[in-house]
Amino acid sequence: MTPIQSVLPAITPVLPEIVLSVGALLLVLYGAWRGERSSEGVNVGALILLIFTFFLVVSQSGSVTTLNGAFIADPFARIMKALILIGSAATILLSRDYFQRERIDRFEYPILIVLCTIGMLVMASANDLISLYLGLELQSLAAYVIAAFHRDDVKSTEAGLKYFVLGALSSGMLLYGASLVYGFTGTVSFPGIVTALDGPSSFGIVLGIVFVAAGVAFKLAAVPFHMWTPDVYEGSPTPVTAFFGSAPKIAAMAMTVRVFIGAFPDMTAVWQQIIIFVSIASMALGSFAAIGQRNIKRLMAYSSIGNIGYALIGLAAGSEEGIRGVVIYMIIYLAMTLGAFAVLLSMRRKDQMFETIDDLSGLSRTHPWLAFCLAAMMFSLAGIPPLAGFFAKFYVFAAAIKAGLVTLAVVGVVTSVVGAFYYLRLVKVMYFDEAKAPYERIPPGSAIVLGVSSAVVVLFFLVPAPLVAAAGDAAKSLF
């Protein structure tokens, strides 16, 4: 066997990450060579690169570990990576028109999205604490920059700074927790940790799990580590906010599932209490705090906090059905979030963007299809059947009840009713308030994203089987 033949099996599972990395470097060179004239080419190149990587991911099969067990390519990683790549590609489609209009169209932006995506893919496939941390930091460093990408805007700069300071704090907490786990088990490998914990757990391990949970809760924007979310969502450029609300959330959820199910399956009683508390707190705060919001981006920030709380119900169940519910929830959450932000990015008159709830007044009379699509997203987020959001909540609630967590499911139902108030308020404003001047025509990129998202949300109940089966296979691979 030649050296190349011996290396190929090891790098094949990592091929999507390698392709993205090489592609990002080529895009940097092209951008540096062509200067600001390269913006269009780099955007198209980044989009093609993400789509090609998506097909690479979905063409893989089986469950393989490589890089001395640090990296795993299994059905769970594949479905989460596919969602991450869809979220990143959709962000580039949503961004083009906005950045041109705001005169901040620079070639670095799509490259930063690609670099962020590489980190997220590593997070989804991490099989030890070191690879997990490397993926997390690669994703975070690029995210800090794009939050402050509008350099001449005070809010954007403030958003980037807040995100960076609090993100550094959370990374330190995660790293401290990981070092405690390593210190008490003697290994950073998830399978190795499982073997080392085959016996009574020590206080040091429990403390390590608490710090790791704090670190991942920040990345999820879950209570009580949610404080950065509303300000960063409001201050960042709107396409960046759409990105933060989609792909990084899926990567953070994949990382959370990997850590707790992959490394601590025999300590469910310890981490389950943490997840239940975080889930209840996130659902409650997401539902009640959003009621007083007038800015749609801040409202979507609190909505994302609440949605992460619902998704964590599935993880709290600690079962195969629970993880299947988490995967289904994240698929539908991605469609709802991208669809809502596609409408928000279409709210423009001449050179001014609009972001408040009052700016939706009478949208059904000036832009009936836009209003219909946003209403579908809001009804779905509220969990009203037969839209996709109802099924997302149904699967996680059913898993919780089966696992004996009836109180958690009841809290989820009650907070869903509270949350329905502010989602339905948007529908009321669009359909019953006095119409304002019409907005400009929806940009092509936003139209594509909105069309696909609306189809998923509205038609999911007709053909749920393929996605449910894929989510089931993903969950099965972890147990």
C-alpha distance (Angstrom), angle and dihedral (degrees) to the residues before:
residue distance angle dihedral
M1 . . .
T2 3.81 . .
P3 3.83 121.2 .
I4 3.82 89.9 -109.0
Q5 3.82 92.2 52.4
S6 3.80 90.5 49.9
V7 3.81 92.5 50.3
L8 3.83 97.7 46.5
P9 3.84 97.3 72.9
A10 3.82 89.3 51.6
I11 3.82 95.8 51.2
T12 3.83 98.9 38.3
P13 3.84 94.3 82.9
V14 3.82 89.0 49.2
L15 3.81 93.8 47.4
P16 3.84 96.2 108.0
E17 3.83 91.1 54.4
I18 3.82 91.5 45.2
V19 3.81 92.4 49.8
L20 3.82 91.6 49.8
S21 3.82 91.7 47.4
V22 3.81 94.4 50.1
G23 3.80 90.3 43.4
A24 3.81 91.8 51.4
L25 3.82 90.8 51.8
L26 3.83 91.5 49.9
L27 3.81 90.4 49.2
V28 3.82 90.1 51.3
L29 3.81 90.2 52.5
Y30 3.80 92.0 47.3
G31 3.80 91.3 48.1
A32 3.81 92.7 48.5
W33 3.81 91.1 48.6
R34 3.81 97.5 47.0
G35 3.81 98.0 32.8
E36 3.81 119.4 -158.8
R37 3.83 90.1 -16.3
S38 3.81 87.6 71.0
S39 3.81 95.4 68.2
E40 3.82 95.8 98.6
G41 3.81 93.2 45.3
V42 3.81 93.8 46.9
N43 3.82 91.4 49.9
V44 3.80 92.0 51.5
G45 3.82 91.3 42.9
A46 3.82 92.4 50.8
L47 3.82 91.4 48.4
I48 3.83 92.2 50.0
L49 3.81 89.8 46.3
L50 3.82 92.3 53.2
I51 3.81 92.9 46.5
F52 3.82 91.9 48.4
T53 3.81 90.3 49.1
F54 3.81 89.5 50.0
F55 3.81 90.2 58.2
L56 3.81 90.1 46.0
V57 3.81 89.8 54.4
V58 3.81 96.8 47.3
S59 3.83 91.5 45.9
Q60 3.82 91.6 61.6
S61 3.79 120.1 94.5
G62 3.79 141.1 -171.9
S63 3.77 128.2 24.2
V64 3.81 116.5 -72.0
T65 3.82 133.8 170.0
T66 3.78 121.7 -157.6
L67 3.83 142.6 162.2
N68 3.83 91.0 60.7
G69 3.79 91.4 -49.3
A70 3.82 94.5 -54.8
F71 3.81 94.3 114.0
I72 3.80 129.5 46.5
A73 3.80 128.9 -170.2
D74 3.81 108.7 -164.6
P75 3.83 135.9 141.3
F76 3.82 91.7 -86.6
A77 3.80 91.9 53.5
R78 3.80 91.6 46.0
I79 3.79 97.3 53.5
M80 3.82 92.7 44.7
K81 3.82 91.3 47.0
A82 3.80 90.5 49.8
L83 3.82 89.8 53.7
I84 3.82 91.5 46.8
L85 3.82 91.5 51.8
I86 3.82 91.8 47.5
G87 3.82 89.8 51.0
S88 3.82 92.5 49.1
A89 3.81 94.2 46.4
A90 3.81 91.1 47.7
T91 3.82 89.4 51.3
I92 3.81 91.4 56.8
L93 3.81 89.9 49.2
L94 3.81 90.5 50.5
S95 3.81 94.0 45.4
R96 3.79 104.4 55.0
D97 3.80 101.3 77.2
Y98 3.82 93.5 37.8
F99 3.80 95.4 53.6
Q100 3.80 92.9 45.5
R101 3.81 91.1 52.0
E102 3.80 92.8 46.3
R103 3.85 90.4 47.7
I104 3.81 92.8 -126.0
D105 3.80 95.4 109.4
R106 3.81 101.8 142.3
F107 3.80 128.0 160.4
E108 3.81 93.1 -126.3
Y109 3.82 93.3 72.4
P110 3.84 100.7 71.8
I111 3.83 89.4 41.5
L112 3.81 89.9 55.2
I113 3.82 89.2 50.0
V114 3.82 89.2 53.0
L115 3.83 92.3 48.0
C116 3.80 89.7 48.1
T117 3.80 88.7 50.9
I118 3.83 92.6 53.0
G119 3.80 89.1 55.9
M120 3.80 91.3 48.4
L121 3.82 92.5 50.7
V122 3.81 89.7 52.1
M123 3.82 89.7 50.0
A124 3.82 90.2 54.6
S125 3.82 92.3 50.9
A126 3.82 100.0 36.8
N127 3.79 112.6 131.6
D128 3.80 98.2 175.7
L129 3.79 137.5 37.6
I130 3.81 95.6 -105.3
S131 3.82 96.8 53.1
L132 3.81 88.2 44.1
Y133 3.79 91.5 55.0
L134 3.82 93.8 44.4
G135 3.79 91.6 52.7
L136 3.79 91.7 45.7
E137 3.80 94.0 51.7
L138 3.81 94.2 45.8
Q139 3.78 89.3 53.0
S140 3.81 93.5 44.1
L141 3.82 98.0 48.1
A142 3.81 92.1 53.9
A143 3.82 90.9 44.0
Y144 3.84 92.3 54.4
V145 3.81 89.8 55.9
I146 3.81 97.7 47.8
A147 3.83 91.0 47.9
A148 3.82 87.5 62.6
F149 3.81 94.6 36.3
H150 3.82 93.7 120.4
R151 3.80 92.1 71.9
D152 3.81 95.6 -179.5
D153 3.80 93.5 53.4
V154 3.81 116.3 88.0
K155 3.81 93.9 -152.9
S156 3.80 92.6 51.9
T157 3.80 92.3 49.4
E158 3.80 90.5 47.5
A159 3.82 90.5 49.3
G160 3.81 91.7 52.9
L161 3.80 92.3 48.0
K162 3.82 94.3 48.4
Y163 3.77 91.5 46.9
F164 3.81 91.5 49.3
V165 3.81 97.0 48.1
L166 3.80 95.8 45.2
G167 3.80 91.8 39.4
A168 3.79 91.0 54.5
L169 3.81 89.4 50.9
S170 3.82 92.1 51.1
S171 3.81 91.9 46.8
G172 3.80 88.8 53.8
M173 3.80 91.2 51.6
L174 3.81 91.6 48.8
L175 3.80 91.2 47.9
Y176 3.81 91.8 48.7
G177 3.80 90.7 50.7
A178 3.81 90.7 48.0
S179 3.82 90.9 50.4
L180 3.83 90.3 52.1
V181 3.81 91.0 50.5
Y182 3.81 90.0 48.7
G183 3.80 91.8 46.6
F184 3.80 93.6 53.7
T185 3.83 97.8 38.9
G186 3.80 102.4 32.9
T187 3.81 92.9 -134.1
V188 3.80 140.2 77.5
S189 3.83 94.8 -157.9
F190 3.82 115.1 106.0
P191 3.84 94.0 -137.4
G192 3.82 88.1 45.5
I193 3.81 91.2 52.2
V194 3.82 90.0 51.1
T195 3.82 90.1 53.2
A196 3.82 93.5 45.3
L197 3.83 92.0 51.2
D198 3.80 93.9 55.1
G199 3.80 93.0 123.2
P200 3.81 141.1 32.2
S201 3.82 112.9 -21.8
S202 3.79 121.9 -123.2
F203 3.80 128.0 -136.0
G204 3.81 89.6 -110.5
I205 3.81 92.1 59.9
V206 3.80 91.8 47.9
L207 3.82 90.0 50.3
G208 3.80 89.6 48.9
I209 3.80 91.0 52.5
V210 3.82 90.3 50.1
F211 3.82 92.5 53.7
V212 3.80 92.5 44.7
A213 3.82 88.8 50.3
A214 3.83 89.7 51.4
G215 3.80 90.5 52.4
V216 3.79 95.3 49.5
A217 3.83 91.8 42.9
F218 3.82 88.9 60.9
K219 3.80 91.8 52.4
L220 3.80 89.1 48.9
A221 3.85 90.7 47.5
A222 3.80 88.2 -127.4
V223 3.82 123.8 158.0
P224 3.04 127.5 -63.2
F225 3.83 90.4 25.2
H226 3.80 95.6 47.5
M227 3.81 98.9 97.4
W228 3.81 95.1 108.4
T229 3.80 96.0 52.0
P230 3.86 105.7 80.7
D231 3.82 94.4 44.2
V232 3.81 94.6 44.4
Y233 3.82 91.9 46.1
E234 3.80 92.1 49.6
G235 3.80 97.1 42.1
S236 3.81 100.4 43.7
P237 3.82 120.3 85.1
T238 3.82 106.8 -86.6
P239 3.87 96.4 -110.8
V240 3.82 88.1 51.9
T241 3.81 89.6 51.5
A242 3.82 88.3 51.9
F243 3.81 88.1 52.2
F244 3.82 93.8 48.8
G245 3.79 89.7 50.1
S246 3.80 94.0 52.7
A247 3.82 127.1 26.4
P248 3.85 100.5 26.2
K249 3.82 89.9 49.3
I250 3.81 90.3 55.4
A251 3.82 91.6 46.9
A252 3.81 91.2 49.0
M253 3.81 91.2 49.8
A254 3.82 90.6 48.4
M255 3.81 89.3 50.7
T256 3.81 91.7 48.6
V257 3.80 92.8 51.0
R258 3.82 90.8 46.2
V259 3.80 92.5 52.5
F260 3.80 99.6 45.9
I261 3.79 101.1 33.4
G262 3.82 95.6 33.4
A263 3.81 102.0 41.5
F264 3.82 105.3 22.6
P265 3.84 107.9 32.2
D266 3.82 91.3 134.2
M267 3.82 92.8 51.1
T268 3.79 97.4 57.4
A269 3.82 91.2 128.5
V270 3.84 89.1 61.1
W271 3.80 102.2 46.2
Q272 3.81 95.2 32.1
Q273 3.82 90.0 70.7
I274 3.81 90.5 53.2
I275 3.81 93.0 48.1
I276 3.82 92.5 47.6
F277 3.82 91.3 52.1
V278 3.81 93.0 46.3
S279 3.82 91.1 46.5
I280 3.82 94.9 50.8
A281 3.81 93.2 43.7
S282 3.83 92.1 48.4
M283 3.81 93.9 48.3
A284 3.80 92.0 47.6
L285 3.80 96.8 46.3
G286 3.81 93.3 41.1
S287 3.80 90.5 53.0
F288 3.81 101.1 42.6
A289 3.83 101.9 34.0
A290 3.82 93.2 52.9
I291 3.82 92.7 59.2
G292 3.81 93.9 79.7
Q293 3.82 96.9 43.5
R294 3.81 120.1 114.4
N295 3.81 97.8 175.1
I296 3.82 110.7 82.3
K297 3.82 93.5 -146.3
R298 3.80 91.5 54.7
L299 3.79 89.6 45.4
M300 3.82 89.8 53.0
A301 3.82 88.6 49.2
Y302 3.80 91.7 58.3
S303 3.79 89.4 40.9
S304 3.82 89.6 56.4
I305 3.82 90.5 50.2
G306 3.81 89.5 53.1
N307 3.81 92.9 45.8
I308 3.79 91.9 52.4
G309 3.82 86.9 53.1
Y310 3.82 90.1 55.3
A311 3.81 92.5 47.3
L312 3.82 90.5 50.8
I313 3.82 89.2 60.0
G314 3.80 86.5 73.4
L315 3.80 92.3 50.8
A316 3.82 91.1 47.0
A317 3.81 88.2 58.9
G318 3.81 86.9 63.1
S319 3.80 91.7 -155.3
E320 3.79 137.8 113.6
E321 3.83 89.5 -106.1
G322 3.80 89.5 51.5
I323 3.81 94.3 53.4
R324 3.80 90.0 45.8
G325 3.81 86.8 54.9
V326 3.82 90.8 49.9
V327 3.82 92.0 52.5
I328 3.82 92.9 47.2
Y329 3.82 89.7 47.3
M330 3.82 92.4 52.7
I331 3.82 92.4 48.3
I332 3.80 91.7 53.9
Y333 3.82 93.7 38.6
L334 3.82 89.5 56.4
A335 3.82 91.6 54.3
M336 3.82 93.8 46.0
T337 3.81 94.3 48.0
L338 3.81 96.5 46.3
G339 3.80 90.9 46.4
A340 3.81 93.2 51.2
F341 3.81 92.7 49.0
A342 3.82 91.9 46.1
V343 3.82 87.3 60.9
L344 3.82 92.1 44.7
L345 3.82 90.2 53.2
S346 3.81 88.9 53.5
M347 3.83 93.0 59.7
R348 3.81 97.8 99.3
R349 3.79 135.2 129.1
K350 3.80 113.5 -171.4
D351 3.81 105.5 -51.1
Q352 3.81 98.1 -15.9
M353 3.80 128.0 93.7
F354 3.81 119.6 -154.4
E355 3.80 124.2 -147.3
T356 3.82 109.8 165.6
I357 3.80 127.9 99.9
D358 3.82 91.0 -120.5
D359 3.80 89.4 60.7
L360 3.82 88.0 68.2
S361 3.82 91.0 64.1
G362 3.79 111.9 139.1
L363 3.80 93.8 -6.4
S364 3.82 89.6 147.4
R365 3.81 90.1 66.7
T366 3.80 98.5 44.3
H367 3.83 98.9 35.3
P368 3.83 108.6 13.5
W369 3.83 97.0 174.3
L370 3.79 92.4 47.3
A371 3.81 89.7 50.9
F372 3.82 91.6 47.2
C373 3.82 92.3 52.1
L374 3.82 93.6 47.1
A375 3.82 90.4 46.2
A376 3.82 88.8 52.8
M377 3.82 89.7 52.0
M378 3.82 92.1 48.9
F379 3.83 94.2 46.5
S380 3.81 88.6 48.0
L381 3.82 92.8 49.4
A382 3.79 87.7 50.4
G383 3.81 88.8 54.8
I384 3.79 98.1 -117.9
P385 3.84 115.8 160.4
P386 2.98 140.1 -87.7
L387 3.81 90.4 24.2
A388 3.80 121.0 96.8
G389 3.82 95.4 -104.5
F390 3.81 90.2 66.1
F391 3.81 91.3 58.1
A392 3.82 91.7 45.5
K393 3.80 90.1 59.2
F394 3.80 93.7 38.1
Y395 3.81 93.3 60.2
V396 3.82 95.5 49.2
F397 3.81 93.5 43.2
A398 3.81 91.2 48.9
A399 3.82 91.0 50.6
A400 3.81 91.1 49.9
I401 3.82 92.8 50.4
K402 3.81 90.9 48.0
A403 3.82 88.9 52.0
G404 3.81 91.1 51.5
L405 3.82 95.3 -106.1
V406 3.80 94.2 127.4
T407 3.83 94.8 146.2
L408 3.81 90.8 54.3
A409 3.81 90.8 51.7
V410 3.83 91.2 48.2
V411 3.82 91.1 51.4
G412 3.81 87.6 50.4
V413 3.80 91.9 53.4
V414 3.83 93.0 47.0
T415 3.81 93.9 49.2
S416 3.83 89.2 47.0
V417 3.80 88.4 59.1
V418 3.83 90.9 50.3
G419 3.80 91.5 46.7
A420 3.80 91.0 51.2
F421 3.81 87.9 69.2
Y422 3.79 96.4 68.8
Y423 3.80 94.7 37.9
L424 3.79 91.8 52.6
R425 3.82 90.7 44.9
L426 3.82 88.0 66.7
V427 3.81 89.9 52.2
K428 3.81 90.5 49.3
V429 3.83 91.2 51.4
M430 3.82 92.1 49.8
Y431 3.80 96.5 46.9
F432 3.81 106.6 30.2
D433 3.82 108.5 28.3
E434 3.80 126.2 87.9
A435 3.81 112.2 -81.1
K436 3.80 120.9 -110.8
A437 3.80 128.5 -154.9
P438 3.82 111.7 -58.5
Y439 3.79 121.8 -101.0
E440 3.77 125.4 -122.0
R441 3.78 121.3 -88.0
I442 3.82 114.4 -70.2
P443 3.84 111.9 -98.7
P444 3.85 114.8 -109.7
G445 3.83 94.0 -115.6
S446 3.79 92.4 51.5
A447 3.81 90.7 46.1
I448 3.82 91.7 55.5
V449 3.81 93.4 48.0
L450 3.82 92.6 44.8
G451 3.81 92.8 48.1
V452 3.81 94.5 51.3
S453 3.82 93.7 42.2
S454 3.81 92.2 49.4
A455 3.81 91.1 49.5
V456 3.82 91.2 52.9
V457 3.81 93.7 46.6
V458 3.82 97.1 44.4
L459 3.82 100.6 36.4
F460 3.82 101.3 36.6
F461 3.82 92.5 100.6
L462 3.82 91.0 59.3
V463 3.83 95.9 58.6
P464 3.82 109.3 14.7
A465 3.82 95.1 140.1
P466 3.86 100.4 86.4
L467 3.82 94.6 50.5
V468 3.81 93.6 41.1
A469 3.83 90.4 49.5
A470 3.82 91.6 48.5
A471 3.81 90.3 49.1
G472 3.81 89.7 48.7
D473 3.83 91.7 52.6
A474 3.80 90.1 48.4
A475 3.81 92.0 51.9
K476 3.82 92.7 45.1
S477 3.82 91.0 55.9
L478 3.84 89.9 63.5
F479 3.80 96.4 54.1
